[in-house]
Amino acid sequence: MIGKVHVAYIPDKQVIGLSKINRLVQYYAKRPQVQERLTIQISEALKEVLQHDDVVVVIEADHLCAASRGIKDTNSATQTAHYSGQFENKAVKQEFLVHIYNKR
């Protein structure tokens, strides 16, 4: 799969560097993976590093298996999301989604 991973967290006791988030995403993305599990693994790892639950991960990806085999679909993308902590609040979730989708 080829795509984008959107990650956000609400700082509590600590702020982590962006490179740490990138390394965390790369670590899990290198494994043979299904997108749903990858979304949850990134979220759970980030919650462990931050030691709180205010984390969201959204992945948008094109799946090469669908494009190259079987149905030969080159126009579809799959989106998965994992919201936790304050991001389960509808207003906070909506604010995050506005940020990631209004930048296109």
N, CA and C atoms as a LAMMPS dump frame, in Angstrom:
ITEM: TIMESTEP
0
ITEM: NUMBER OF ATOMS
312
ITEM: BOX BOUNDS ff ff ff
-5.0000000000000000e+02 5.0000000000000000e+02
-5.0000000000000000e+02 5.0000000000000000e+02
-5.0000000000000000e+02 5.0000000000000000e+02
ITEM: ATOMS id mol type element x y z
1 1 1 N 0.829 -1.175 0
2 1 2 C 0 0 0
3 1 3 C 0.874 1.24 0
4 2 1 N 0.356 2.273 -0.609
5 2 2 C 1.04 3.564 -0.66
6 2 3 C 0.031 4.61 -0.217
7 3 1 N 0.425 5.443 0.746
8 3 2 C -0.534 6.421 1.217
9 3 3 C 0.041 7.413 2.193
10 4 1 N -0.863 8.018 2.944
11 4 2 C -0.515 9.03 3.939
12 4 3 C -1.004 8.588 5.304
13 5 1 N -0.2 8.906 6.3
14 5 2 C -0.591 8.666 7.687
15 5 3 C -0.702 10.028 8.358
16 6 1 N -1.886 10.33 8.874
17 6 2 C -2.117 11.567 9.616
18 6 3 C -2.125 11.212 11.098
19 7 1 N -1.274 11.87 11.87
20 7 2 C -1.152 11.594 13.295
21 7 3 C -1.302 12.913 14.044
22 8 1 N -2.084 12.879 15.118
23 8 2 C -2.2 14.055 15.986
24 8 3 C -2.305 13.583 17.425
25 9 1 N -1.852 14.443 18.325
26 9 2 C -2.02 14.184 19.749
27 9 3 C -2.165 15.507 20.458
28 10 1 N -2.795 15.468 21.607
29 10 2 C -2.934 16.652 22.444
30 10 3 C -1.877 16.531 23.535
31 11 1 N -0.915 17.463 23.576
32 11 2 C 0.17 17.362 24.559
33 11 3 C -0.369 17.407 25.985
34 12 1 N 0.271 16.632 26.847
35 12 2 C -0.073 16.639 28.263
36 12 3 C 1.177 17.042 29.03
37 13 1 N 1.913 16.097 29.527
38 13 2 C 3.124 16.39 30.303
39 13 3 C 4.349 16.562 29.42
40 14 1 N 4.292 16.043 28.195
41 14 2 C 5.459 16.142 27.327
42 14 3 C 5.055 16.364 25.875
43 15 1 N 5.973 16.958 25.149
44 15 2 C 5.832 17.144 23.712
45 15 3 C 6.956 16.34 23.082
46 16 1 N 6.624 15.581 22.037
47 16 2 C 7.664 14.788 21.381
48 16 3 C 7.974 15.395 20.026
49 17 1 N 9.177 15.138 19.545
50 17 2 C 9.596 15.671 18.259
51 17 3 C 8.91 14.966 17.098
52 18 1 N 8.793 15.676 16.006
53 18 2 C 8.152 15.111 14.818
54 18 3 C 8.912 13.896 14.289
55 19 1 N 10.22 13.905 14.414
56 19 2 C 10.989 12.772 13.902
57 19 3 C 10.659 11.491 14.662
58 20 1 N 10.31 11.604 15.927
59 20 2 C 9.932 10.416 16.698
60 20 3 C 8.639 9.813 16.136
61 21 1 N 7.7 10.669 15.765
62 21 2 C 6.446 10.19 15.165
63 21 3 C 6.742 9.524 13.831
64 22 1 N 7.59 10.161 13.016
65 22 2 C 7.942 9.574 11.721
66 22 3 C 8.618 8.217 11.883
67 23 1 N 9.538 8.101 12.842
68 23 2 C 10.216 6.825 13.081
69 23 3 C 9.233 5.748 13.52
70 24 1 N 8.287 6.133 14.365
71 24 2 C 7.289 5.192 14.857
72 24 3 C 6.432 4.667 13.693
73 25 1 N 5.987 5.566 12.825
74 25 2 C 5.187 5.165 11.657
75 25 3 C 6.021 4.26 10.748
76 26 1 N 7.251 4.645 10.474
77 26 2 C 8.123 3.832 9.613
78 26 3 C 8.356 2.44 10.186
79 27 1 N 8.549 2.371 11.49
80 27 2 C 8.804 1.088 12.151
81 27 3 C 7.662 0.103 11.892
82 28 1 N 6.443 0.537 12.081
83 28 2 C 5.307 -0.365 11.885
84 28 3 C 4.964 -0.566 10.415
85 29 1 N 5.196 0.439 9.58
86 29 2 C 4.838 0.336 8.164
87 29 3 C 5.758 -0.608 7.39
88 30 1 N 6.953 -0.848 7.883
89 30 2 C 7.896 -1.731 7.184
90 30 3 C 7.496 -3.196 7.254
91 31 1 N 6.673 -3.539 8.216
92 31 2 C 6.274 -4.939 8.394
93 31 3 C 5.207 -5.33 7.369
94 32 1 N 5.125 -6.602 7.007
95 32 2 C 3.961 -7.042 6.235
96 32 3 C 2.723 -6.738 7.086
97 33 1 N 1.749 -6.106 6.51
98 33 2 C 0.752 -5.44 7.338
99 33 3 C -0.6 -5.328 6.657
100 34 1 N -1.648 -5.283 7.431
101 34 2 C -2.952 -4.849 6.924
102 34 3 C -3.195 -3.454 7.493
103 35 1 N -3.86 -2.637 6.731
104 35 2 C -4.017 -1.231 7.085
105 35 3 C -4.731 -1.032 8.421
106 36 1 N -5.745 -1.822 8.69
107 36 2 C -6.492 -1.678 9.948
108 36 3 C -5.591 -1.904 11.155
109 37 1 N -4.776 -2.941 11.103
110 37 2 C -3.866 -3.241 12.213
111 37 3 C -2.783 -2.174 12.331
112 38 1 N -2.273 -1.703 11.208
113 38 2 C -1.248 -0.663 11.208
114 38 3 C -1.754 0.597 11.903
115 39 1 N -2.984 0.981 11.63
116 39 2 C -3.583 2.17 12.247
117 39 3 C -3.603 2.025 13.764
118 40 1 N -4.036 0.885 14.248
119 40 2 C -4.131 0.651 15.695
120 40 3 C -2.745 0.558 16.325
121 41 1 N -1.805 -0.109 15.66
122 41 2 C -0.459 -0.248 16.22
123 41 3 C 0.226 1.106 16.396
124 42 1 N 0.102 1.977 15.413
125 42 2 C 0.699 3.31 15.517
126 42 3 C 0.054 4.075 16.669
127 43 1 N -1.251 4.016 16.764
128 43 2 C -1.967 4.711 17.829
129 43 3 C -1.566 4.199 19.208
130 44 1 N -1.54 2.892 19.376
131 44 2 C -1.194 2.308 20.677
132 44 3 C 0.252 2.632 21.071
133 45 1 N 1.164 2.596 20.124
134 45 2 C 2.561 2.911 20.416
135 45 3 C 2.717 4.379 20.818
136 46 1 N 2.017 5.255 20.139
137 46 2 C 2.088 6.675 20.466
138 46 3 C 1.5 6.948 21.849
139 47 1 N 0.407 6.265 22.177
140 47 2 C -0.172 6.421 23.515
141 47 3 C 0.805 5.943 24.589
142 48 1 N 1.541 4.889 24.294
143 48 2 C 2.517 4.381 25.258
144 48 3 C 3.657 5.388 25.466
145 49 1 N 4.134 5.987 24.382
146 49 2 C 5.206 6.978 24.479
147 49 3 C 4.742 8.206 25.25
148 50 1 N 3.535 8.671 24.947
149 50 2 C 3.008 9.896 25.571
150 50 3 C 2.467 9.664 26.977
151 51 1 N 2.134 8.432 27.28
152 51 2 C 1.545 8.039 28.555
153 51 3 C 0.184 8.7 28.799
154 52 1 N -0.579 8.865 27.715
155 52 2 C -1.983 9.276 27.803
156 52 3 C -2.697 8.892 26.509
157 53 1 N -4.01 9.062 26.473
158 53 2 C -4.82 8.521 25.38
159 53 3 C -5.24 9.516 24.305
160 54 1 N -4.859 10.775 24.386
161 54 2 C -5.362 11.789 23.455
162 54 3 C -4.618 11.739 22.122
163 55 1 N -4.931 10.698 21.334
164 55 2 C -4.21 10.4 20.095
165 55 3 C -5.205 10.051 19.003
166 56 1 N -4.895 10.457 17.775
167 56 2 C -5.67 10.029 16.61
168 56 3 C -4.703 9.671 15.488
169 57 1 N -5.05 8.608 14.752
170 57 2 C -4.279 8.184 13.579
171 57 3 C -5.28 7.901 12.464
172 58 1 N -5.065 8.522 11.313
173 58 2 C -5.88 8.268 10.124
174 58 3 C -4.93 7.901 8.994
175 59 1 N -5.212 6.801 8.324
176 59 2 C -4.401 6.369 7.186
177 59 3 C -5.278 6.33 5.942
178 60 1 N -4.781 6.969 4.881
179 60 2 C -5.422 6.925 3.564
180 60 3 C -4.433 6.242 2.632
181 61 1 N -4.818 5.14 2.008
182 61 2 C -3.853 4.408 1.184
183 61 3 C -4.495 3.774 -0.043
184 62 1 N -3.684 3.699 -1.086
185 62 2 C -4.036 2.929 -2.277
186 62 3 C -3.397 1.564 -2.105
187 63 1 N -4.128 0.537 -2.429
188 63 2 C -3.629 -0.82 -2.253
189 63 3 C -3.225 -1.399 -3.602
190 64 1 N -1.94 -1.676 -3.71
191 64 2 C -1.415 -2.165 -4.98
192 64 3 C -1.959 -3.534 -5.338
193 65 1 N -2.356 -4.319 -4.328
194 65 2 C -2.927 -5.634 -4.637
195 65 3 C -4.244 -5.484 -5.399
196 66 1 N -5.023 -4.454 -5.073
197 66 2 C -6.283 -4.231 -5.783
198 66 3 C -6.031 -3.652 -7.178
199 67 1 N -4.941 -2.92 -7.327
200 67 2 C -4.63 -2.307 -8.615
201 67 3 C -3.969 -3.277 -9.58
202 68 1 N -3.162 -4.197 -9.063
203 68 2 C -2.389 -5.057 -9.953
204 68 3 C -2.967 -6.451 -10.135
205 69 1 N -3.768 -6.897 -9.191
206 69 2 C -4.341 -8.245 -9.277
207 69 3 C -5.856 -8.144 -9.205
208 70 1 N -6.493 -9.209 -9.475
209 70 2 C -7.939 -9.304 -9.273
210 70 3 C -8.729 -8.244 -10.018
211 71 1 N -9.3 -7.337 -9.283
212 71 2 C -10.241 -6.372 -9.841
213 71 3 C -9.585 -5.275 -10.68
214 72 1 N -8.289 -5.075 -10.541
215 72 2 C -7.529 -4.054 -11.283
216 72 3 C -8.107 -2.662 -11.064
217 73 1 N -8.43 -2.345 -9.831
218 73 2 C -9.007 -1.053 -9.459
219 73 3 C -7.886 -0.08 -9.111
220 74 1 N -7.725 0.955 -9.937
221 74 2 C -6.671 1.947 -9.702
222 74 3 C -7.216 3.264 -9.168
223 75 1 N -8.512 3.338 -8.931
224 75 2 C -9.126 4.607 -8.519
225 75 3 C -9.627 4.626 -7.078
226 76 1 N -9.497 3.554 -6.36
227 76 2 C -10.033 3.489 -5.002
228 76 3 C -8.925 3.631 -3.968
229 77 1 N -9.284 4.289 -2.864
230 77 2 C -8.385 4.399 -1.714
231 77 3 C -9.146 3.9 -0.493
232 78 1 N -8.398 3.418 0.471
233 78 2 C -8.997 2.929 1.706
234 78 3 C -8.563 3.844 2.839
235 79 1 N -9.511 4.186 3.707
236 79 2 C -9.215 5.036 4.847
237 79 3 C -9.549 4.287 6.122
238 80 1 N -8.617 4.314 7.074
239 80 2 C -8.863 3.744 8.392
240 80 3 C -8.514 4.8 9.43
241 81 1 N -9.173 4.721 10.581
242 81 2 C -8.943 5.71 11.641
243 81 3 C -9.04 5.048 13.004
244 82 1 N -8.286 5.598 13.932
245 82 2 C -8.362 5.164 15.33
246 82 3 C -8.323 6.42 16.194
247 83 1 N -9.435 6.697 16.862
248 83 2 C -9.581 7.868 17.729
249 83 3 C -9.58 7.4 19.179
250 84 1 N -8.885 8.137 20.039
251 84 2 C -8.918 7.797 21.455
252 84 3 C -8.802 9.065 22.293
253 85 1 N -9.177 8.929 23.553
254 85 2 C -9.104 10.062 24.475
255 85 3 C -10.018 11.196 24.04
256 86 1 N -9.491 12.417 24.077
257 86 2 C -10.287 13.592 23.726
258 86 3 C -10.741 13.588 22.267
259 87 1 N -10.059 12.831 21.411
260 87 2 C -10.44 12.777 20.001
261 87 3 C -11.731 11.992 19.77
262 88 1 N -12.23 11.313 20.801
263 88 2 C -13.534 10.655 20.68
264 88 3 C -14.673 11.663 20.824
265 89 1 N -14.359 12.848 21.332
266 89 2 C -15.332 13.936 21.421
267 89 3 C -15.604 14.441 20
268 90 1 N -16.86 14.56 19.633
269 90 2 C -17.243 14.903 18.267
270 90 3 C -16.63 16.217 17.79
271 91 1 N -16.612 17.245 18.642
272 91 2 C -16.071 18.546 18.245
273 91 3 C -14.562 18.482 18.004
274 92 1 N -13.841 17.773 18.85
275 92 2 C -12.384 17.644 18.7
276 92 3 C -12.068 16.832 17.45
277 93 1 N -12.812 15.749 17.246
278 93 2 C -12.629 14.915 16.053
279 93 3 C -12.867 15.744 14.79
280 94 1 N -13.927 16.53 14.79
281 94 2 C -14.26 17.354 13.625
282 94 3 C -13.171 18.39 13.338
283 95 1 N -12.624 18.991 14.396
284 95 2 C -11.542 19.967 14.204
285 95 3 C -10.335 19.31 13.536
286 96 1 N -9.98 18.116 13.984
287 96 2 C -8.865 17.381 13.376
288 96 3 C -9.144 17.09 11.903
289 97 1 N -10.334 16.585 11.608
290 97 2 C -10.669 16.237 10.227
291 97 3 C -10.66 17.459 9.319
292 98 1 N -11.091 18.596 9.827
293 98 2 C -11.045 19.839 9.041
294 98 3 C -9.594 20.172 8.692
295 99 1 N -8.691 20.006 9.643
296 99 2 C -7.274 20.29 9.381
297 99 3 C -6.703 19.394 8.296
298 100 1 N -6.999 18.11 8.335
299 100 2 C -6.36 17.226 7.354
300 100 3 C -7.031 17.277 5.974
301 101 1 N -8.314 17.581 5.914
302 101 2 C -8.988 17.567 4.613
303 101 3 C -9.102 18.919 3.946
304 102 1 N -8.902 20.011 4.636
305 102 2 C -8.96 21.323 4.022
306 102 3 C -7.623 21.771 3.461
307 103 1 N -6.587 20.953 3.564
308 103 2 C -5.263 21.323 3.058
309 103 3 C -5.008 20.748 1.679
310 104 1 N -5.988 20.233 1.044
311 104 2 C -5.795 19.643 -0.294
312 104 3 C -5.964 20.687 -1.354
